[in-house]
Amino acid sequence: MKPTMQTYILSSNAVLVQNFRNRRTLTEVIIQAYNKAPQGEILLIASGSSYNGCVCARRWMEKISGQSVRVITPFTFVHYENSLDGIGFCAVLSQSGCSTNAIESLRTIKAAGRLAIGITGNLNSDFKQEADVVIDWGVGEEKVGYVTQGVVTLILFLWLFALRIAQEKQRISMQQLKEAEKALEEAIQIHGEAVKQSEVWVKRNYAMITSMRQVYVIGAGACYGAALEGALKIGETVGIPTCAYESEEYLHGPNLQLTPEYTVFVLNPGDETADRINAIAEATRQVTERTVLVTVTASDSLPTTFSLNRQLEEALTPLVFLPLFQWIAWQVAEDLQRWNKHPLFARFKQKIAYKTESYYQKPLR
């Protein structure tokens, strides 16, 4: 049977478990490249879901490694912000390894006299010819363009990379290392629970999600990355206007658009911002009953609320929130037959290239 988005949503947790077990081997090439890089800020260059995955991973990376991590899109890097002054480890990330803007970034890095490092889910992609060093982030196999397994495996890979940095720099003790590994292992376990509970939530709220017309996804901190990816997944599959906003920025203009027809997902990581995020959700409910509070900890008993009833530090919450959006995107697109885009979109693709020819000649992995 041909694999679908659902196939990889369901298989992703097993891949996370395997990657965590093989964490030493998985991160060996990237830590070697890091050790050869100059001292300075870590720069990650990525677009689409890879960009969102980097934003999701960034806070825990900084916390564990003790280093500043910046995430930037390839177009901005190539044309506007390509100075590598003060930059240490610098890498371009693309799951397919066939994004034209990612390849331009590798060439820009080479032109600056630096090692061009490409991190990908496809070692046999165009990155093989363009990068000086090609690193596999451990996606496994994902042959569907609307990536799900690729995002969560990238997040874990970057967290494991940060943990290796902390070890190499002797920034953490053996006890702290064990505690950090235990935290990651627990996050992976909760991710598995989230995959199952997301399916249940989708069935319970089926009428609401299959009648979505305009969607907001609200989050802050690490959850802003999850909001970006959640909005991207729904927008690209279901084909409706979907926007991501930082929690407080949502209150400065975007909220004025609200009507009872809007569907709003509010991500609450359960940290010091919990009360404020809950207040934002409650205020939003005054306009639309289609308000979804997404939380790790226990919360209200509303049928629209998605709660895992667990405890997890804020920087790790994106991993366990993403399955809900992935499941919504797949179920709605599948049942409403939204996979085929407007006929005029074929003209769009004829006018502009954003993937190399090899992307269309073979599957992602």
Secondary structure, DSSP 8 states (H G I E B T S, - for coil): ----HHHHHHHHHHHHHHHHHTHHHHTHHHHHHHHHS-SSEEEEEE-HHHHHHHHHHHHHHHHHH-S-EEEE-HHHHHHT----TTEEEEEEEESSS-BHHHHHHHHHHHHTTS--EEEES-TTSTHHHH-SEEEE--------SS-SHHHHHHHHHHHHHHHHHHHHTT-S-HHHHHHHHHHHHHHHHHHHHHHHHHHHHHHHTHHHHTT--EEEEE--THHHHHHHHHHHHHHHHH-S-EEEE-TTGGGTTGGGG--TTEEEEEEE-SSTTHHHHHHHHHHHHTT-S-EEEEESS-----TT-EE------GGGHHHHHHHHHHHHHHHHHHHTT--S--TTHHHHHHH---B-HHHHHS---
